[in-house]
């Protein structure tokens, strides 16, 4: 499972059964940044439904590789997520995934009013796909 954690949304993606491709699943929204109980419960439900064994959480580093306020919030979220789900939560550099998601949606002809609802799960998809490409599963069939 790939997650793009934002101040009011979390984009969610999952991989196919072979761990080759990532697909966007949904965007979880919340009313304020600190309200995480329902968000964590939804992720836990999705993890059980999709038989998730690992979560890849995007880490929003600054372009100069430092960690800012959003990265610190992400680290706190990681700890809560790991505690709630009992799953391994891997941090993965997510720099420029939102910009890339916007570019992909624009090039796909997605209208402005629809892009906002899709950009977070698209970023989660890019995070998960990047992680899977860099960490191939041993003995996975390659076509």
KEBAVEX-586699 format. One record per residue: residue in one letter; x, y, z of N, C-alpha, C in turn. Coordinates in nm, 2 decimals, padded with zeros to 4 digits. Layout:
BEGIN
<rolo res="A" n_u="X" n_v="Y" n_w="Z" ca_u="X" ca_v="Y" ca_w="Z" c_u="X" c_v="Y" c_w="Z"/>
...
//
This chain:
BEGIN
<rolo res="X" n_u="00.09" n_v="-00.12" n_w="00.00" ca_u="00.00" ca_v="00.00" ca_w="00.00" c_u="00.09" c_v="00.12" c_w="00.00"/>
<rolo res="X" n_u="00.06" n_v="00.22" n_w="-00.08" ca_u="00.13" ca_v="00.35" ca_w="-00.09" c_u="00.04" c_v="00.46" c_w="-00.03"/>
<rolo res="X" n_u="00.10" n_v="00.55" n_w="00.04" ca_u="00.02" ca_v="00.66" ca_w="00.10" c_u="00.09" c_v="00.79" c_w="00.08"/>
<rolo res="X" n_u="00.01" n_v="00.89" n_w="00.04" ca_u="00.06" ca_v="01.03" ca_w="00.03" c_u="-00.01" c_v="01.11" c_w="00.13"/>
<rolo res="X" n_u="00.05" n_v="01.14" n_w="00.25" ca_u="00.00" ca_v="01.20" ca_w="00.36" c_u="00.00" c_v="01.35" c_w="00.35"/>
<rolo res="X" n_u="-00.11" n_v="01.41" n_w="00.35" ca_u="-00.12" ca_v="01.56" ca_w="00.35" c_u="-00.19" c_v="01.61" c_w="00.47"/>
<rolo res="X" n_u="-00.20" n_v="01.75" n_w="00.48" ca_u="-00.25" ca_v="01.81" ca_w="00.59" c_u="-00.40" c_v="01.78" c_w="00.61"/>
<rolo res="X" n_u="-00.48" n_v="01.76" n_w="00.50" ca_u="-00.62" ca_v="01.72" ca_w="00.52" c_u="-00.66" c_v="01.60" c_w="00.43"/>
<rolo res="X" n_u="-00.57" n_v="01.54" n_w="00.36" ca_u="-00.60" ca_v="01.43" ca_w="00.28" c_u="-00.49" c_v="01.32" c_w="00.29"/>
<rolo res="X" n_u="-00.53" n_v="01.20" n_w="00.26" ca_u="-00.43" ca_v="01.09" ca_w="00.24" c_u="-00.47" c_v="01.02" c_w="00.11"/>
<rolo res="X" n_u="-00.38" n_v="01.02" n_w="00.01" ca_u="-00.40" ca_v="00.94" ca_w="-00.11" c_u="-00.35" c_v="00.80" c_w="-00.08"/>
<rolo res="X" n_u="-00.43" n_v="00.71" n_w="-00.14" ca_u="-00.41" ca_v="00.57" ca_w="-00.11" c_u="-00.39" c_v="00.49" c_w="-00.24"/>
<rolo res="X" n_u="-00.29" n_v="00.41" n_w="-00.25" ca_u="-00.28" ca_v="00.32" ca_w="-00.37" c_u="-00.24" c_v="00.18" c_w="-00.32"/>
<rolo res="X" n_u="-00.26" n_v="00.08" n_w="-00.41" ca_u="-00.22" ca_v="-00.06" ca_w="-00.38" c_u="-00.16" c_v="-00.11" c_w="-00.50"/>
<rolo res="X" n_u="-00.08" n_v="-00.22" n_w="-00.48" ca_u="-00.02" ca_v="-00.29" ca_w="-00.59" c_u="-00.10" c_v="-00.41" c_w="-00.63"/>
<rolo res="X" n_u="-00.07" n_v="-00.45" n_w="-00.75" ca_u="-00.13" ca_v="-00.58" ca_w="-00.80" c_u="-00.08" c_v="-00.69" c_w="-00.72"/>
<rolo res="X" n_u="-00.13" n_v="-00.81" n_w="-00.73" ca_u="-00.09" ca_v="-00.93" ca_w="-00.65" c_u="00.06" c_v="-00.97" c_w="-00.67"/>
<rolo res="X" n_u="00.11" n_v="-00.94" n_w="-00.79" ca_u="00.25" ca_v="-00.97" ca_w="-00.81" c_u="00.35" c_v="-00.86" c_w="-00.77"/>
<rolo res="X" n_u="00.30" n_v="-00.75" n_w="-00.73" ca_u="00.38" ca_v="-00.64" ca_w="-00.68" c_u="00.46" c_v="-00.57" c_w="-00.80"/>
<rolo res="X" n_u="00.39" n_v="-00.57" n_w="-00.91" ca_u="00.45" ca_v="-00.51" ca_w="-01.03" c_u="00.40" c_v="-00.37" c_w="-01.06"/>
<rolo res="X" n_u="00.27" n_v="-00.35" n_w="-01.05" ca_u="00.22" ca_v="-00.22" ca_w="-01.08" c_u="00.13" c_v="-00.16" c_w="-00.96"/>
<rolo res="X" n_u="00.13" n_v="-00.03" n_w="-00.95" ca_u="00.05" ca_v="00.04" ca_w="-00.85" c_u="-00.07" c_v="00.10" c_w="-00.91"/>
<rolo res="X" n_u="-00.18" n_v="00.09" n_w="-00.84" ca_u="-00.30" ca_v="00.16" ca_w="-00.89" c_u="-00.36" c_v="00.25" c_w="-00.78"/>
<rolo res="X" n_u="-00.41" n_v="00.36" n_w="-00.82" ca_u="-00.47" ca_v="00.45" ca_w="-00.72" c_u="-00.60" c_v="00.39" c_w="-00.67"/>
<rolo res="X" n_u="-00.63" n_v="00.41" n_w="-00.54" ca_u="-00.74" ca_v="00.35" ca_w="-00.48" c_u="-00.84" c_v="00.46" c_w="-00.44"/>
<rolo res="X" n_u="-00.80" n_v="00.55" n_w="-00.35" ca_u="-00.90" ca_v="00.65" ca_w="-00.31" c_u="-00.82" c_v="00.76" c_w="-00.23"/>
<rolo res="X" n_u="-00.89" n_v="00.87" n_w="-00.20" ca_u="-00.84" ca_v="00.98" ca_w="-00.12" c_u="-00.92" c_v="00.99" c_w="00.00"/>
<rolo res="X" n_u="-00.86" n_v="00.98" n_w="00.12" ca_u="-00.93" ca_v="00.99" ca_w="00.25" c_u="-00.91" c_v="01.14" c_w="00.29"/>
<rolo res="X" n_u="-01.03" n_v="01.20" n_w="00.32" ca_u="-01.02" ca_v="01.34" ca_w="00.37" c_u="-01.06" c_v="01.35" c_w="00.51"/>
<rolo res="X" n_u="-01.01" n_v="01.45" n_w="00.58" ca_u="-01.05" ca_v="01.48" ca_w="00.71" c_u="-01.07" c_v="01.63" c_w="00.73"/>
<rolo res="X" n_u="-01.14" n_v="01.67" n_w="00.83" ca_u="-01.17" ca_v="01.82" ca_w="00.85" c_u="-01.05" c_v="01.90" c_w="00.90"/>
<rolo res="X" n_u="-00.96" n_v="01.84" n_w="00.98" ca_u="-00.85" ca_v="01.92" ca_w="01.02" c_u="-00.73" c_v="01.83" c_w="01.03"/>
<rolo res="X" n_u="-00.61" n_v="01.89" n_w="01.03" ca_u="-00.48" ca_v="01.81" ca_w="01.03" c_u="-00.47" c_v="01.72" c_w="01.15"/>
<rolo res="X" n_u="-00.51" n_v="01.75" n_w="01.26" ca_u="-00.49" ca_v="01.67" ca_w="01.38" c_u="-00.59" c_v="01.56" c_w="01.40"/>
<rolo res="X" n_u="-00.70" n_v="01.55" n_w="01.32" ca_u="-00.80" ca_v="01.45" ca_w="01.33" c_u="-00.77" c_v="01.33" c_w="01.25"/>
<rolo res="X" n_u="-00.70" n_v="01.24" n_w="01.32" ca_u="-00.64" ca_v="01.12" ca_w="01.25" c_u="-00.72" c_v="00.99" c_w="01.28"/>
<rolo res="X" n_u="-00.80" n_v="00.98" n_w="01.38" ca_u="-00.86" ca_v="00.86" ca_w="01.42" c_u="-00.94" c_v="00.79" c_w="01.31"/>
<rolo res="X" n_u="-01.02" n_v="00.86" n_w="01.24" ca_u="-01.10" ca_v="00.80" ca_w="01.13" c_u="-01.01" c_v="00.77" c_w="01.01"/>
<rolo res="X" n_u="-00.91" n_v="00.85" n_w="00.99" ca_u="-00.81" ca_v="00.82" ca_w="00.88" c_u="-00.74" c_v="00.69" c_w="00.90"/>
<rolo res="X" n_u="-00.69" n_v="00.68" n_w="01.03" ca_u="-00.62" ca_v="00.55" ca_w="01.06" c_u="-00.71" c_v="00.43" c_w="01.05"/>
<rolo res="X" n_u="-00.83" n_v="00.45" n_w="01.10" ca_u="-00.93" ca_v="00.34" ca_w="01.09" c_u="-00.96" c_v="00.30" c_w="00.95"/>
<rolo res="X" n_u="-00.97" n_v="00.39" n_w="00.86" ca_u="-00.99" ca_v="00.36" ca_w="00.72" c_u="-00.87" c_v="00.29" c_w="00.65"/>
<rolo res="X" n_u="-00.75" n_v="00.34" n_w="00.69" ca_u="-00.63" ca_v="00.27" ca_w="00.63" c_u="-00.63" c_v="00.13" c_w="00.69"/>
<rolo res="X" n_u="-00.66" n_v="00.11" n_w="00.81" ca_u="-00.66" ca_v="-00.02" ca_w="00.87" c_u="-00.76" c_v="-00.12" c_w="00.80"/>
<rolo res="X" n_u="-00.87" n_v="-00.06" n_w="00.77" ca_u="-00.98" ca_v="-00.14" ca_w="00.70" c_u="-00.93" c_v="-00.18" c_w="00.56"/>
<rolo res="X" n_u="-00.87" n_v="-00.08" n_w="00.49" ca_u="-00.82" ca_v="-00.11" ca_w="00.35" c_u="-00.71" c_v="-00.21" c_w="00.36"/>
<rolo res="X" n_u="-00.62" n_v="-00.20" n_w="00.46" ca_u="-00.51" ca_v="-00.29" ca_w="00.47" c_u="-00.56" c_v="-00.43" c_w="00.49"/>
<rolo res="X" n_u="-00.66" n_v="-00.45" n_w="00.57" ca_u="-00.72" ca_v="-00.58" ca_w="00.59" c_u="-00.78" c_v="-00.63" c_w="00.46"/>
<rolo res="X" n_u="-00.86" n_v="-00.55" n_w="00.40" ca_u="-00.94" ca_v="-00.58" ca_w="00.28" c_u="-00.84" c_v="-00.63" c_w="00.16"/>
<rolo res="X" n_u="-00.73" n_v="-00.56" n_w="00.15" ca_u="-00.64" ca_v="-00.58" ca_w="00.04" c_u="-00.52" c_v="-00.67" c_w="00.08"/>
<rolo res="X" n_u="-00.53" n_v="-00.73" n_w="00.20" ca_u="-00.42" ca_v="-00.81" ca_w="00.26" c_u="-00.28" c_v="-00.75" c_w="00.24"/>
<rolo res="X" n_u="-00.27" n_v="-00.63" n_w="00.29" ca_u="-00.15" ca_v="-00.55" ca_w="00.28" c_u="-00.05" c_v="-00.61" c_w="00.38"/>
<rolo res="X" n_u="00.08" n_v="-00.62" n_w="00.34" ca_u="00.19" ca_v="-00.66" ca_w="00.42" c_u="00.29" c_v="-00.55" c_w="00.46"/>
<rolo res="X" n_u="00.28" n_v="-00.44" n_w="00.38" ca_u="00.38" ca_v="-00.33" ca_w="00.40" c_u="00.31" c_v="-00.21" c_w="00.35"/>
<rolo res="X" n_u="00.34" n_v="-00.10" n_w="00.42" ca_u="00.29" ca_v="00.04" ca_w="00.38" c_u="00.41" c_v="00.12" c_w="00.34"/>
<rolo res="X" n_u="00.40" n_v="00.19" n_w="00.23" ca_u="00.51" ca_v="00.28" ca_w="00.18" c_u="00.45" c_v="00.42" c_w="00.19"/>
<rolo res="X" n_u="00.51" n_v="00.50" n_w="00.28" ca_u="00.46" ca_v="00.63" ca_w="00.32" c_u="00.55" c_v="00.74" c_w="00.26"/>
<rolo res="X" n_u="00.49" n_v="00.82" n_w="00.18" ca_u="00.58" ca_v="00.93" ca_w="00.12" c_u="00.63" c_v="01.02" c_w="00.22"/>
<rolo res="X" n_u="00.76" n_v="01.05" n_w="00.21" ca_u="00.82" ca_v="01.15" ca_w="00.31" c_u="00.85" c_v="01.28" c_w="00.23"/>
<rolo res="X" n_u="00.78" n_v="01.39" n_w="00.26" ca_u="00.80" ca_v="01.51" ca_w="00.19" c_u="00.92" c_v="01.59" c_w="00.23"/>
<rolo res="X" n_u="01.04" n_v="01.55" n_w="00.18" ca_u="01.16" ca_v="01.63" ca_w="00.21" c_u="01.16" c_v="01.76" c_w="00.13"/>
<rolo res="X" n_u="01.24" n_v="01.85" n_w="00.18" ca_u="01.26" ca_v="01.98" ca_w="00.11" c_u="01.35" c_v="01.95" c_w="-00.01"/>
<rolo res="X" n_u="01.36" n_v="02.03" n_w="-00.11" ca_u="01.44" ca_v="02.01" ca_w="-00.22" c_u="01.59" c_v="02.00" c_w="-00.19"/>
<rolo res="X" n_u="01.63" n_v="02.07" n_w="-00.07" ca_u="01.77" ca_v="02.06" ca_w="-00.03" c_u="01.80" c_v="01.94" c_w="00.06"/>
<rolo res="X" n_u="01.70" n_v="01.85" n_w="00.07" ca_u="01.71" ca_v="01.72" ca_w="00.14" c_u="01.69" c_v="01.74" c_w="00.29"/>
<rolo res="X" n_u="01.65" n_v="01.86" n_w="00.34" ca_u="01.62" ca_v="01.87" ca_w="00.48" c_u="01.47" c_v="01.84" c_w="00.51"/>
<rolo res="X" n_u="01.44" n_v="01.82" n_w="00.64" ca_u="01.31" ca_v="01.78" ca_w="00.68" c_u="01.24" c_v="01.91" c_w="00.74"/>
<rolo res="X" n_u="01.13" n_v="01.94" n_w="00.68" ca_u="01.05" ca_v="02.05" ca_w="00.73" c_u="00.93" c_v="02.01" c_w="00.82"/>
<rolo res="X" n_u="00.84" n_v="02.10" n_w="00.84" ca_u="00.72" ca_v="02.08" ca_w="00.92" c_u="00.64" c_v="01.96" c_w="00.87"/>
<rolo res="X" n_u="00.62" n_v="01.95" n_w="00.74" ca_u="00.53" ca_v="01.84" ca_w="00.68" c_u="00.60" c_v="01.71" c_w="00.70"/>
<rolo res="X" n_u="00.73" n_v="01.70" n_w="00.69" ca_u="00.81" ca_v="01.58" ca_w="00.71" c_u="00.80" c_v="01.54" c_w="00.86"/>
<rolo res="X" n_u="00.80" n_v="01.63" n_w="00.95" ca_u="00.79" ca_v="01.60" ca_w="01.09" c_u="00.65" c_v="01.54" c_w="01.12"/>
<rolo res="X" n_u="00.55" n_v="01.60" n_w="01.06" ca_u="00.41" ca_v="01.55" ca_w="01.08" c_u="00.40" c_v="01.41" c_w="01.02"/>
<rolo res="X" n_u="00.47" n_v="01.39" n_w="00.91" ca_u="00.46" ca_v="01.25" ca_w="00.85" c_u="00.53" c_v="01.15" c_w="00.94"/>
<rolo res="X" n_u="00.64" n_v="01.19" n_w="01.00" ca_u="00.71" ca_v="01.09" ca_w="01.09" c_u="00.61" c_v="01.06" c_w="01.21"/>
<rolo res="X" n_u="00.54" n_v="01.15" n_w="01.26" ca_u="00.44" ca_v="01.12" ca_w="01.37" c_u="00.33" c_v="01.03" c_w="01.32"/>
<rolo res="X" n_u="00.29" n_v="01.06" n_w="01.20" ca_u="00.18" ca_v="00.98" ca_w="01.14" c_u="00.23" c_v="00.84" c_w="01.12"/>
<rolo res="X" n_u="00.35" n_v="00.82" n_w="01.07" ca_u="00.41" ca_v="00.69" ca_w="01.06" c_u="00.41" c_v="00.61" c_w="01.19"/>
<rolo res="X" n_u="00.44" n_v="00.67" n_w="01.29" ca_u="00.44" ca_v="00.60" ca_w="01.42" c_u="00.30" c_v="00.56" c_w="01.46"/>
<rolo res="X" n_u="00.20" n_v="00.65" n_w="01.44" ca_u="00.07" ca_v="00.61" ca_w="01.48" c_u="00.01" c_v="00.50" c_w="01.38"/>
<rolo res="X" n_u="00.05" n_v="00.51" n_w="01.26" ca_u="00.01" ca_v="00.41" ca_w="01.16" c_u="00.06" c_v="00.27" c_w="01.19"/>
<rolo res="X" n_u="00.19" n_v="00.27" n_w="01.22" ca_u="00.25" ca_v="00.14" ca_w="01.25" c_u="00.19" c_v="00.08" c_w="01.38"/>
<rolo res="X" n_u="00.17" n_v="00.16" n_w="01.48" ca_u="00.11" ca_v="00.12" ca_w="01.60" c_u="-00.04" c_v="00.07" c_w="01.58"/>
<rolo res="X" n_u="-00.11" n_v="00.13" n_w="01.50" ca_u="-00.25" ca_v="00.10" ca_w="01.47" c_u="-00.26" c_v="-00.03" c_w="01.39"/>
<rolo res="X" n_u="-00.18" n_v="-00.04" n_w="01.28" ca_u="-00.19" ca_v="-00.15" ca_w="01.19" c_u="-00.10" c_v="-00.27" c_w="01.22"/>
<rolo res="X" n_u="00.01" n_v="-00.25" n_w="01.29" ca_u="00.10" ca_v="-00.36" ca_w="01.32" c_u="00.19" c_v="-00.39" c_w="01.20"/>
<rolo res="X" n_u="00.18" n_v="-00.31" n_w="01.09" ca_u="00.25" ca_v="-00.33" ca_w="00.97" c_u="00.38" c_v="-00.25" c_w="00.96"/>
<rolo res="X" n_u="00.47" n_v="-00.30" n_w="00.89" ca_u="00.60" ca_v="-00.22" ca_w="00.86" c_u="00.56" c_v="-00.10" c_w="00.78"/>
<rolo res="X" n_u="00.60" n_v="00.02" n_w="00.82" ca_u="00.58" ca_v="00.14" ca_w="00.74" c_u="00.71" c_v="00.19" c_w="00.70"/>
<rolo res="X" n_u="00.73" n_v="00.19" n_w="00.56" ca_u="00.86" ca_v="00.23" ca_w="00.50" c_u="00.84" c_v="00.38" c_w="00.46"/>
<rolo res="X" n_u="00.94" n_v="00.46" n_w="00.49" ca_u="00.94" ca_v="00.60" ca_w="00.44" c_u="01.00" c_v="00.61" c_w="00.30"/>
<rolo res="X" n_u="00.94" n_v="00.68" n_w="00.21" ca_u="01.00" ca_v="00.69" ca_w="00.07" c_u="00.99" c_v="00.83" c_w="00.03"/>
<rolo res="X" n_u="01.10" n_v="00.88" n_w="-00.03" ca_u="01.11" ca_v="01.02" ca_w="-00.07" c_u="01.00" c_v="01.05" c_w="-00.18"/>
<rolo res="X" n_u="00.92" n_v="01.15" n_w="-00.15" ca_u="00.81" ca_v="01.18" ca_w="-00.24" c_u="00.83" c_v="01.31" c_w="-00.31"/>
<rolo res="X" n_u="00.95" n_v="01.37" n_w="-00.31" ca_u="00.97" ca_v="01.50" ca_w="-00.37" c_u="00.92" c_v="01.50" c_w="-00.52"/>
<rolo res="X" n_u="00.84" n_v="01.60" n_w="-00.55" ca_u="00.79" ca_v="01.62" ca_w="-00.69" c_u="00.68" c_v="01.53" c_w="-00.73"/>
<rolo res="X" n_u="00.63" n_v="01.44" n_w="-00.64" ca_u="00.52" ca_v="01.35" ca_w="-00.69" c_u="00.39" c_v="01.42" c_w="-00.71"/>
<rolo res="X" n_u="00.36" n_v="01.53" n_w="-00.63" ca_u="00.24" ca_v="01.60" ca_w="-00.66" c_u="00.25" c_v="01.68" c_w="-00.79"/>
<rolo res="X" n_u="00.36" n_v="01.74" n_w="-00.82" ca_u="00.38" ca_v="01.81" ca_w="-00.95" c_u="00.37" c_v="01.71" c_w="-01.06"/>
<rolo res="X" n_u="00.43" n_v="01.59" n_w="-01.05" ca_u="00.42" ca_v="01.49" ca_w="-01.15" c_u="00.28" c_v="01.44" c_w="-01.17"/>
<rolo res="X" n_u="00.21" n_v="01.42" n_w="-01.06" ca_u="00.07" ca_v="01.38" ca_w="-01.07" c_u="-00.01" c_v="01.48" c_w="-01.14"/>
<rolo res="X" n_u="00.01" n_v="01.61" n_w="-01.12" ca_u="-00.07" ca_v="01.72" ca_w="-01.19" c_u="-00.04" c_v="01.71" c_w="-01.34"/>
<rolo res="X" n_u="00.09" n_v="01.69" n_w="-01.37" ca_u="00.13" ca_v="01.68" ca_w="-01.51" c_u="00.06" c_v="01.56" c_w="-01.58"/>
<rolo res="X" n_u="00.06" n_v="01.45" n_w="-01.51" ca_u="00.00" ca_v="01.33" ca_w="-01.57" c_u="-00.15" c_v="01.35" c_w="-01.59"/>
<rolo res="X" n_u="-00.22" n_v="01.41" n_w="-01.49" ca_u="-00.36" ca_v="01.43" ca_w="-01.51" c_u="-00.39" c_v="01.53" c_w="-01.62"/>
<rolo res="X" n_u="-00.31" n_v="01.64" n_w="-01.62" ca_u="-00.33" ca_v="01.74" ca_w="-01.73" c_u="-00.31" c_v="01.67" c_w="-01.87"/>
<rolo res="X" n_u="-00.20" n_v="01.59" n_w="-01.88" ca_u="-00.17" ca_v="01.53" ca_w="-02.01" c_u="-00.28" c_v="01.43" c_w="-02.05"/>
<rolo res="X" n_u="-00.35" n_v="01.37" n_w="-01.95" ca_u="-00.45" ca_v="01.28" ca_w="-01.97" c_u="-00.59" c_v="01.35" c_w="-02.00"/>
<rolo res="X" n_u="-00.59" n_v="01.48" n_w="-02.00" ca_u="-00.71" ca_v="01.55" ca_w="-02.03" c_u="-00.81" c_v="01.56" c_w="-01.91"/>
<rolo res="X" n_u="-00.77" n_v="01.53" n_w="-01.79" ca_u="-00.86" ca_v="01.54" ca_w="-01.68" c_u="-00.89" c_v="01.69" c_w="-01.65"/>
<rolo res="X" n_u="-01.02" n_v="01.72" n_w="-01.64" ca_u="-01.06" ca_v="01.85" ca_w="-01.62" c_u="-01.02" c_v="01.90" c_w="-01.48"/>
<rolo res="X" n_u="-01.01" n_v="02.03" n_w="-01.47" ca_u="-00.96" ca_v="02.09" ca_w="-01.34" c_u="-01.04" c_v="02.05" c_w="-01.22"/>
<rolo res="X" n_u="-01.18" n_v="02.05" n_w="-01.24" ca_u="-01.26" ca_v="02.02" ca_w="-01.13" c_u="-01.25" c_v="01.87" c_w="-01.08"/>
<rolo res="X" n_u="-01.20" n_v="01.79" n_w="-01.17" ca_u="-01.17" ca_v="01.65" ca_w="-01.13" c_u="-01.03" c_v="01.62" c_w="-01.08"/>
<rolo res="X" n_u="-00.94" n_v="01.70" n_w="-01.12" ca_u="-00.80" ca_v="01.68" ca_w="-01.08" c_u="-00.78" c_v="01.69" c_w="-00.93"/>
<rolo res="X" n_u="-00.84" n_v="01.78" n_w="-00.86" ca_u="-00.82" ca_v="01.79" ca_w="-00.72" c_u="-00.86" c_v="01.67" c_w="-00.64"/>
<rolo res="X" n_u="-00.96" n_v="01.60" n_w="-00.69" ca_u="-01.00" ca_v="01.47" ca_w="-00.62" c_u="-00.91" c_v="01.35" c_w="-00.65"/>
<rolo res="X" n_u="-00.83" n_v="01.37" n_w="-00.76" ca_u="-00.75" ca_v="01.25" ca_w="-00.80" c_u="-00.60" c_v="01.27" c_w="-00.78"/>
<rolo res="X" n_u="-00.56" n_v="01.39" n_w="-00.75" ca_u="-00.42" ca_v="01.42" ca_w="-00.74" c_u="-00.35" c_v="01.34" c_w="-00.62"/>
<rolo res="X" n_u="-00.42" n_v="01.33" n_w="-00.51" ca_u="-00.36" ca_v="01.26" ca_w="-00.40" c_u="-00.34" c_v="01.11" c_w="-00.42"/>
<rolo res="X" n_u="-00.44" n_v="01.04" n_w="-00.47" ca_u="-00.42" ca_v="00.90" ca_w="-00.50" c_u="-00.32" c_v="00.88" c_w="-00.61"/>
<rolo res="X" n_u="-00.31" n_v="00.98" n_w="-00.70" ca_u="-00.21" ca_v="00.96" ca_w="-00.81" c_u="-00.07" c_v="00.98" c_w="-00.75"/>
<rolo res="X" n_u="-00.05" n_v="01.07" n_w="-00.66" ca_u="00.08" ca_v="01.09" ca_w="-00.60" c_u="00.11" c_v="00.96" c_w="-00.52"/>
<rolo res="X" n_u="00.01" n_v="00.90" n_w="-00.45" ca_u="00.03" ca_v="00.78" ca_w="-00.37" c_u="00.07" c_v="00.66" c_w="-00.47"/>
<rolo res="X" n_u="00.02" n_v="00.66" n_w="-00.59" ca_u="00.05" ca_v="00.56" ca_w="-00.69" c_u="00.19" c_v="00.58" c_w="-00.73"/>
<rolo res="X" n_u="00.24" n_v="00.70" n_w="-00.76" ca_u="00.37" ca_v="00.73" ca_w="-00.80" c_u="00.47" c_v="00.69" c_w="-00.69"/>
<rolo res="X" n_u="00.44" n_v="00.72" n_w="-00.56" ca_u="00.52" ca_v="00.68" ca_w="-00.45" c_u="00.54" c_v="00.53" c_w="-00.44"/>
<rolo res="X" n_u="00.43" n_v="00.46" n_w="-00.45" ca_u="00.43" ca_v="00.31" ca_w="-00.44" c_u="00.51" c_v="00.25" c_w="-00.56"/>
<rolo res="X" n_u="00.48" n_v="00.30" n_w="-00.68" ca_u="00.55" ca_v="00.25" ca_w="-00.80" c_u="00.69" c_v="00.27" c_w="-00.80"/>
<rolo res="X" n_u="00.74" n_v="00.39" n_w="-00.75" ca_u="00.88" ca_v="00.42" ca_w="-00.74" c_u="00.95" c_v="00.32" c_w="-00.64"/>
<rolo res="X" n_u="00.88" n_v="00.30" n_w="-00.53" ca_u="00.93" ca_v="00.21" ca_w="-00.43" c_u="00.95" c_v="00.07" c_w="-00.49"/>
<rolo res="X" n_u="00.84" n_v="00.02" n_w="-00.56" ca_u="00.85" ca_v="-00.12" ca_w="-00.61" c_u="00.95" c_v="-00.13" c_w="-00.72"/>
<rolo res="X" n_u="00.97" n_v="-00.03" n_w="-00.80" ca_u="01.07" ca_v="-00.03" ca_w="-00.91" c_u="01.21" c_v="-00.04" c_w="-00.85"/>
<rolo res="X" n_u="01.23" n_v="00.03" n_w="-00.73" ca_u="01.36" ca_v="00.03" ca_w="-00.67" c_u="01.39" c_v="-00.09" c_w="-00.58"/>
<rolo res="X" n_u="01.28" n_v="-00.16" n_w="-00.55" ca_u="01.29" ca_v="-00.28" ca_w="-00.46" c_u="01.21" c_v="-00.40" c_w="-00.52"/>
<rolo res="X" n_u="01.26" n_v="-00.45" n_w="-00.63" ca_u="01.19" ca_v="-00.56" ca_w="-00.69" c_u="01.18" c_v="-00.69" c_w="-00.60"/>
<rolo res="X" n_u="01.07" n_v="-00.76" n_w="-00.61" ca_u="01.05" ca_v="-00.88" ca_w="-00.53" c_u="01.14" c_v="-00.99" c_w="-00.59"/>
<rolo res="X" n_u="01.22" n_v="-01.06" n_w="-00.51" ca_u="01.30" ca_v="-01.17" ca_w="-00.56" c_u="01.21" c_v="-01.28" c_w="-00.62"/>
<rolo res="X" n_u="01.26" n_v="-01.34" n_w="-00.73" ca_u="01.19" ca_v="-01.45" ca_w="-00.80" c_u="01.06" c_v="-01.40" c_w="-00.86"/>
<rolo res="X" n_u="01.03" n_v="-01.27" n_w="-00.87" ca_u="00.91" ca_v="-01.23" ca_w="-00.94" c_u="00.93" c_v="-01.25" c_w="-01.09"/>
<rolo res="X" n_u="00.82" n_v="-01.31" n_w="-01.15" ca_u="00.83" ca_v="-01.33" ca_w="-01.29" c_u="00.84" c_v="-01.19" c_w="-01.36"/>
<rolo res="X" n_u="00.94" n_v="-01.18" n_w="-01.46" ca_u="00.96" ca_v="-01.06" ca_w="-01.53" c_u="00.92" c_v="-01.09" c_w="-01.68"/>
<rolo res="X" n_u="00.83" n_v="-01.01" n_w="-01.73" ca_u="00.79" ca_v="-01.03" ca_w="-01.86" c_u="00.86" c_v="-00.94" c_w="-01.96"/>
//
